[in-house]
Amino acid sequence: MGLLCFLALGNTQGQEAPLPPPAPPGGVSPSSYRQELPLVREANPKFYRVLATAAAGKLDRTVEPSALQAGDAAQSCRLVVLFPKNAPWAAPLQRGEMRLDDPKTNALLAQHGLRIVKWYDADARQDGLVLKSTGATTDWLAAAKELSLQKGVSVVFVKAPK
């Protein structure tokens, strides 16, 4: 708060530059908030390690489930979901809405206490979402497994900071 933004080019008077609109409540963000891969720490193996991977309902884990249930570990975990850029249920993201057009997937997010916190350009064919716990107890492995069964989801990673 109280932070001023200045235009570096074409503004020699030091006038305030307009800030982008704040994200509305509920995690809705304009599509200009779509992040490039290098800016997404959760997708970078230097910052986050993979605890489990889920694809087509099959789970490959490197950690015991009990390790994901306790305190800080549970709150610092993230799900990283990769999906094709043309997935129909992701159309609201293209319109600048941080939500999905699939009632079943939305119900899964609510059931597991998850919300979308980042949307990013994973590669030429895929986008990614970073999901975070809303504070409720989250069964990360079950959530990853169930989300991996959703149509158009390529893979779901359970990740934690290094």
Protein Blocks (a to p, Z undefined) as FASTA:
>chain_A
ZZacddfehpanopacdddddddehhiacfklpccfklmmklpmklpccfbdceehiacd
fbdfklmmgojlmmmpccdddddfklmklmmmmnopacdfbfklmmmmmmnopacfbdcd
fblmbccdddddehiacdfklmmmmmmmpghiabdcddddZZ
